[in-house]
Amino acid sequence: MKLLVFGATGGTGNAFVRQAIAAGHTVTAFVRTPSKLETSHKNLSVEIGDAMQAADVKQAMSSEVDAVVSCLGASGLGKTTELSTMTTNILDAMSLHGVNRIVYMASAGIYKEIPGVTGFVAGKLLQNVLADHRRAADLLLASEMEWTIARPMGLTNDNRTGEYRKARKGVPKGGRRISREDVADFMLQTVSNHLYLRESIGLAY
């Protein structure tokens, strides 16, 4: 598959690019800072741009793209519309070029679905980011795209295991953490095998 990856220089994005290349896919990484990419390969190309700029996103998109993967994150914890703005730009570019498959990494907590003290603390600390991820998720739901939303619990830098739990509603019971490598694994399996169409999936060990 030909994959266009946004947020490719973050922890999960770098993991996804590396795993996708290893699986034989052709990847275009959309980045602002190419030096932050941890992978180089003949099947990896780099498109320099800013996802906040609609023109940059439209230029990176093409009708040859089989699927879009977004690992974009917010730049801080303050009030923001970055994520929803970038998602709008991506969806508009996809519509323009006839691309209809997107896998989007949000976060557990966008539906206030984390129970107990963990959910309360996360909801307070990350309230602005979660609210904007929710706005981005709502844009996906309202679109005609074949979307999948990944909602991981707390992210770690541990190794890829390929073994984690998934929840279509809420989050996996008692789950608190999942590695960025395993979130990337979920996103890669999802996009490669056309899984979880128009579903939002909670992820944790």
Summary of the structure (lengths in Angstrom):
residues: 205
radius of gyration: 15.7
end to end distance: 28.3
largest distance: 47.2
contacts: 691
relative contact order: 0.16
helix: 38%
strand: 23%
